[in-house]
Amino acid sequence: AGNTVGALMTIAAAELKAHGHTAAGDAMYDRAVAWYEQGGTDVSAPVHQTWHTLALMGADRWDEALALCDRHLAAQPDYTWYHGAAAMAAARAGDTERMEEERSWYETQAPTRPPTFLPANMAYFAAAERRTEEAVALMQQAMDLGTAFSMWWHRDPVLEELQDHPAWKEFLRPKG
């Protein structure tokens, strides 16, 4: 589910940018956003809109990503992924009050979630706020608690700000 041309363009855009092809990645993100915007109800399911949100984030259209999250949260107020995406988009859009609201929501969810839940999400929030050292430490904590390594991390638009930081490069470096 969700494997669409738009999702593939979003992944391609993220890979292009992660490997130094910034202009091509930006253009591909724009194409992905346009594809979703033209898709109408055919791509309105949450799985598709997750990729649409990621495409908006990758295109640095944080306000639009936040608005999309809000539309989905109005219909599904407990949809965890959209709370996280809203927090990250709010941080990048400069809405610190909203970021704090979402962070607090995540903290209330932690007792009913696996031990990796809070540090993994807090790592993303720290990255969205460009607190690199804290983001890396939290991601390491999540991995120490059992979070599986994700290939997405090296290309995630929210983690893009971390890509050149030595601590993040070391974290991502393959280890024996």
Protein Blocks (a to p, Z undefined) as FASTA:
>chain_A
ZZafklmmmmmmmmmmmnopamlmmmmmmmmmmmmmmnmmmlmcfklmmmmmmmmmmnop
aklmmmmmmmmmmmmmmlmklmmmmmmmmmmnopaklmmmmmmmmmmmmmmmcfklmmmm
mmmmmmmnopaklmmmmmmmmmmnopacdfklmmgmklmmmmmpmklmmmmpccZZ
